[in-house]
Amino acid sequence: MTLAIKAVVVLALLGILASLASGAVYLIRDESSSRRVVRALTVRITLSVLLFLGLVALVLTGVIEPNNPYRH
């Protein structure tokens, strides 16, 4: 896996974690009428789905290979 792919995956994971943290902060501090929690959840789900679909596409095209310890 090239360095660029690893960097994109790490950045996506950091974005997911940042959205999770901001959603938790908004949930605790905001009023019940605030939509920021919903927006943070939407961002987190979107990033997760895009990361998953991107990894599946990379595996299917042969750019990356899954690590199988039982393969001889």
C-alpha positions in Angstrom: 0.0 0.0 0.0 1.5 3.3 -1.0 2.1 6.1 1.4 -0.6 8.2 -0.2 -3.3 5.6 0.4 -2.2 5.2 4.0 -2.3 9.0 4.5 -5.8 9.2 3.1 -7.0 6.3 5.4 -5.4 7.9 8.5 -6.9 11.3 7.6 -10.3 9.8 7.2 -10.0 8.0 10.5 -8.9 11.2 12.2 -11.9 13.0 10.6 -14.2 10.3 12.0 -12.8 10.6 15.5 -13.0 14.4 15.3 -16.6 14.2 14.3 -17.3 11.8 17.1 -15.6 14.1 19.7 -17.4 17.2 18.4 -20.8 15.4 18.5 -20.1 14.4 22.1 -19.3 17.9 23.0 -22.4 19.3 21.2 -24.6 16.6 22.9 -23.4 17.7 26.3 -23.3 21.5 25.9 -26.0 22.5 23.4 -29.7 23.0 23.8 -32.1 20.3 22.7 -33.1 22.4 19.7 -29.5 22.5 18.3 -28.9 20.6 15.0 -25.1 20.4 15.5 -25.3 16.8 16.9 -27.2 15.6 13.9 -24.7 17.3 11.6 -21.8 15.7 13.4 -23.5 12.3 13.1 -24.1 12.9 9.4 -20.5 13.8 8.8 -19.3 10.8 10.7 -21.5 8.3 8.9 -20.6 9.8 5.5 -16.9 9.6 6.2 -17.2 6.0 7.4 -19.2 4.9 4.4 -16.8 6.6 2.0 -13.8 5.1 3.7 -15.4 1.6 3.6 -16.4 1.9 -0.1 -13.0 3.2 -1.0 -11.2 0.3 0.7 -13.5 -2.2 -1.0 -12.8 -0.6 -4.3 -9.1 -0.7 -3.7 -9.3 -4.4 -2.8 -11.4 -5.3 -5.8 -9.1 -3.5 -8.2 -6.1 -5.2 -6.7 -4.4 -2.0 -5.5 -4.3 -3.3 -2.0 -4.4 -6.9 -0.8 -6.0 -8.1 2.4 -3.7 -9.7 4.9 -4.5 -13.4 5.4 -2.3 -15.1 8.0 -3.7 -18.5 7.1 -2.8 -18.4 3.4 0.2 -20.5 2.4 
